[in-house]
């Protein structure tokens, strides 16, 4: 069946469909560790059934600063 993935829109990340039912999380804008150093991103996957089956996963992402030295 068809799988749809989603996540909160207010985060600086977006989902990109790679092929068929595979997705990847990519940055939607530049990140600044001094503003926010960690993100918990919840990705939800749901099928097209009735009732829909769904599952979610939390990705813990840490932002590193490349120019600390």
Secondary structure, DSSP 4 states (H G I P E B T S, - for coil): --EEEEE-TTSSEEEEEEETTEEEEEESS---TTT-SEEEEEEEEEESSSSPPEEEEEEEEEPPPTT--
